[in-house]
């Protein structure tokens, strides 16, 4: 086989890989947003980032506050002391605040409002999910955020999630910052 033919074969495989799931942007902006909506739905993002409210069948996400994080007006009392044993964390009834040995974590606002992800870039978002670091470079993202599982998403899936988050209505809501554990 001559070098020209090998060059053509190499170029074909390079092109095929560069357009594969690992690095491709698939479809139109609408298709990307729709894919992101699907991924946010199956990944359970609303389970923690959308405050719960009580309904006839029990607690469920309040979609009028979709993905807006812990309600800024809901001031949480000190977390109860957990007894020794297998109980290691506790969650608020809104399912947006969690306390454990790591301190108290509040789910952030994921909407495109300035109190949410308005200033984030796609690169920052992907880096945060991949590294488990706030803003992609800051403090660790705290439990119960399952970022290690989400970090396994493809780049195109994370880009789709970010595109969807950019497409939803912005909601003004500034959740409290993470509170580290009190020193004993």
C-alpha positions in Angstrom: 0.0 0.0 0.0 1.3 3.4 -0.8 1.6 6.4 1.5 -1.1 8.4 -0.3 -3.7 5.7 0.4 -2.6 5.5 4.1 -3.0 9.3 4.2 -6.5 9.0 2.8 -7.4 6.3 5.3 -5.9 8.3 8.2 -7.8 11.4 7.2 -11.0 9.4 6.9 -10.7 8.0 10.5 -9.6 11.4 11.8 -12.7 13.0 10.3 -15.0 10.2 11.5 -13.6 10.5 15.1 -13.9 14.3 15.1 -17.5 14.1 14.2 -18.3 11.3 16.7 -20.2 11.8 19.9 -17.0 12.6 21.7 -16.6 16.0 20.0 -19.6 16.7 17.8 -22.4 19.3 17.9 -25.5 17.5 16.7 -28.4 19.2 15.0 -30.0 22.6 15.3 -30.1 24.9 18.3 -33.7 23.6 19.0 -32.6 20.0 18.8 -29.7 20.8 21.2 -32.1 22.5 23.7 -34.6 19.6 23.4 -31.8 17.1 24.1 -30.7 19.2 27.1 -34.3 19.3 28.4 -34.4 15.5 28.1 -31.1 15.1 29.9 -32.1 17.5 32.7 -35.3 15.5 33.1 -33.7 12.1 33.4 -30.8 13.3 35.4 -33.2 14.4 38.2 -32.0 18.1 38.2 -35.4 19.3 39.3 -35.3 16.9 42.3 -32.9 19.3 44.1 -32.7 22.5 42.1 -36.5 23.1 42.0 -38.0 23.8 45.4 -40.6 21.2 46.4 -44.1 22.2 47.5 -46.8 20.0 49.1 -49.6 18.7 46.8 -52.4 16.2 47.2 -50.1 13.3 46.6 -47.2 14.7 48.7 -44.2 16.8 47.9 -43.3 17.5 44.3 -41.2 20.1 42.5 -42.8 23.6 42.1 -42.3 24.1 38.4 -43.2 27.8 38.7 -39.7 28.0 40.3 -38.1 25.5 38.0 -34.3 25.1 38.7 -34.1 28.3 40.7 -32.4 26.7 43.7 -33.0 27.1 47.4 -35.5 29.9 48.0 -33.6 33.0 49.2 -36.5 34.0 51.5 -36.5 30.6 53.2 -34.1 31.1 56.1 -33.1 27.8 57.5 -32.8 27.2 61.2 -29.6 25.5 62.5 -29.4 21.9 61.2 -30.4 19.3 63.8 -27.7 17.3 65.4 -27.6 13.8 63.8 -27.3 10.9 66.1 -24.3 8.6 65.8 -24.8 5.7 63.4 -25.9 5.3 59.9 -27.7 8.6 59.5 -25.1 10.9 57.9 -27.1 13.8 56.4 -30.5 15.6 56.6 -32.5 17.5 53.9 -35.0 20.4 54.1 -38.6 19.8 53.1 -38.0 21.9 50.0 -35.2 19.4 49.0 -32.9 22.4 48.3 -30.8 22.5 51.5 -28.7 19.6 52.9 -26.6 19.3 56.1 -24.0 16.7 56.9 -20.4 16.4 58.0 -19.4 18.7 55.0 -21.5 21.6 56.4 -24.7 22.9 54.8 -25.1 23.0 51.1 -27.9 24.9 49.3 -28.8 24.1 45.7 -27.9 27.0 43.4 -30.0 28.8 40.9 -29.5 27.2 37.4 -31.6 29.7 35.5 -30.1 32.3 33.2 -30.6 35.1 35.7 -27.7 37.1 37.1 -28.4 35.3 40.5 -27.9 32.0 38.6 -25.9 31.0 35.5 -26.1 34.3 33.6 -22.4 35.0 33.9 -21.3 31.4 33.3 -19.8 30.3 30.0 -20.3 26.9 28.5 -16.7 26.2 29.2 -17.1 27.1 32.9 -20.2 24.8 33.2 -18.4 21.8 31.6 -15.3 22.3 33.8 -17.5 22.5 36.9 -19.2 19.3 36.1 -16.0 17.5 35.1 -13.9 18.7 38.1 -16.5 19.0 40.8 -15.3 22.6 41.5 -17.6 25.6 41.8 -17.2 27.8 38.7 -14.8 25.1 37.5 -12.0 26.4 39.6 -13.3 27.2 43.1 -14.3 25.2 46.2 -15.5 21.6 45.9 -19.1 21.1 44.8 -20.8 19.7 47.9 -23.0 16.7 48.5 -25.5 15.6 47.6 -24.7 16.9 44.0 -23.8 13.8 42.1 -21.2 15.5 39.9 -19.0 12.3 39.6 -21.8 10.6 37.8 -22.6 13.7 35.6 -18.9 14.1 34.8 -19.3 11.0 32.7 -21.6 12.8 30.2 -20.2 13.5 26.8 -19.2 17.0 25.9 -22.1 17.2 23.5 -24.5 16.2 26.3 -23.1 18.8 28.7 -23.3 21.4 26.0 -27.0 20.4 25.4 -27.7 20.7 29.2 -26.1 24.1 29.2 -28.1 25.2 26.1 -31.3 24.1 27.8 -30.5 25.9 31.0 -29.8 29.1 28.9 -33.3 28.7 27.3 -35.5 28.6 30.4 -37.0 31.6 32.0 -34.6 33.5 34.3 -35.7 33.6 37.9 -34.4 36.1 40.4 -33.4 34.0 43.4 -30.1 34.2 45.3 -29.7 31.0 47.4 -27.4 31.3 50.5 -23.8 30.3 50.0 -22.4 27.0 51.2 -21.7 27.0 54.9 -18.7 24.9 56.1 -19.1 22.9 59.3 -18.6 24.7 62.5 -15.3 24.0 64.2 -15.7 22.2 67.5 
